[in-house]
């Protein structure tokens, strides 16, 4: 799926980075608005129990989220695998949300190693100060 969305960005000349990259506040705001729009479509479809609209909204939400990851130059496969590892190490129980059935972090649970993965992909946090935010498309 990530490659499909990356191909879409390349075809239409949308932002597409190969290494982790910060987006301008304007671009991030646009992405938040886009994601919110898709989430609101899902919420409305849930109110009417319209499964086709729910499915469409969920696919669109994932597509926009992956597009944002493409723009950010995230090493998606590595990040996904690490979050999957961390999630699969959880156990059933009552979590902080208070739901009777939840997945919780057991003793010794290791969180995702996001910073390490980003660093391996070439991200250098110290290079990204306020003056380095870009005025991108």
C-alpha positions, 0 to 999 in steps of 0.5 A: 500500500505504501508503494502504491501511495508513493507512486501516486505522489510521484505521478502527480508531482506531490511531495515525496521524500526518500529520507525523513523530512520535516514539512512546513507548518502550513503543509502539516496543517493541510494534512491535518485538515485532510485527515480530519475530513476523512475521519469526519466522513467515517464518523458520519457513515457510522451514524447512518450505519452505511458500511460502503461509506464507512469502508470508503472513508477508512480507505481514504483515511489510510491513503491520506495517512500514507501520503503524509508518511510519503511526504515526511520521507518515513521508512514505513516498512521498518516503522510498521514492523517495529510497531507490529512487534510492540503490539504483538507483545501486548496482552489482554487486560483492562487498559487506561481507557477502562474498557473491559477488553483491551490490549495492554503493555505487560511488565518488560514490554519494549516500546517501538524504537521510532527514533532509532529507526528514523536515525538509521534512515538518515534523520538527524534531529539536531539539524532540524531547528526552527530555521530549517522548516521548509516552505514546500508545495 
